[in-house]
Amino acid sequence: MTSDGSGYTHYVVLNDTILGEARIIEKCNECISLAFVKLGTGGPKPFNDYAFVENRALVPKIPN
């Protein structure tokens, strides 16, 4: 759980752009994890769902 209480522990990043946030449910192998993701956090209707995500796209949030 993050300090803000949201439960999202990682950012989903592609090409140096933050696409959303994620909470890892299960690490499937060294390349892929199953995560609950929230994409489009800057828009009016964020998308929440489960997804398989490449581990290299998951960047841990650092507590302040």
C-alpha positions in Angstrom: 0.0 0.0 0.0 1.4 3.4 -0.9 1.5 6.3 1.5 -1.5 7.9 -0.2 -3.6 4.8 0.4 -4.4 4.0 -3.2 -2.8 0.6 -3.3 -1.1 1.3 -6.6 2.6 0.6 -6.1 4.0 1.0 -9.6 3.8 3.4 -12.5 3.2 1.9 -16.0 5.8 3.6 -18.2 6.4 3.5 -22.0 9.0 5.6 -23.8 9.6 7.8 -20.7 5.8 8.5 -20.5 3.7 7.5 -17.5 0.6 5.8 -18.9 -1.0 5.0 -15.5 -0.5 3.1 -12.2 -0.5 -0.5 -11.3 -0.6 -3.0 -8.4 1.1 -6.3 -9.1 -1.2 -9.2 -8.3 1.2 -12.0 -9.3 4.6 -12.1 -11.0 4.2 -14.8 -13.6 7.8 -15.0 -14.7 10.9 -12.8 -15.2 9.2 -10.9 -18.1 5.4 -10.6 -17.3 3.3 -9.8 -14.3 -0.5 -9.9 -13.8 -1.5 -6.5 -12.4 -4.5 -4.3 -11.7 -3.9 -1.2 -13.7 -5.4 2.3 -13.9 -4.7 3.9 -17.3 -5.5 7.4 -18.4 -5.2 9.0 -15.0 -4.9 12.5 -16.5 -8.2 12.1 -18.4 -11.9 12.4 -17.3 -12.5 8.6 -17.3 -9.6 6.5 -16.2 -9.7 2.8 -17.3 -9.3 0.2 -14.5 -8.9 -3.5 -15.2 -6.6 -6.5 -14.8 -3.8 -6.9 -17.4 -0.6 -8.7 -18.2 2.2 -6.2 -18.1 5.8 -6.5 -19.1 7.9 -6.1 -15.9 10.2 -3.6 -17.7 7.2 -1.2 -18.0 6.6 -1.3 -14.2 8.5 1.3 -12.3 8.1 1.3 -8.5 6.7 4.4 -6.8 9.2 5.9 -4.4 7.6 7.1 -1.1 8.2 10.8 -0.3 
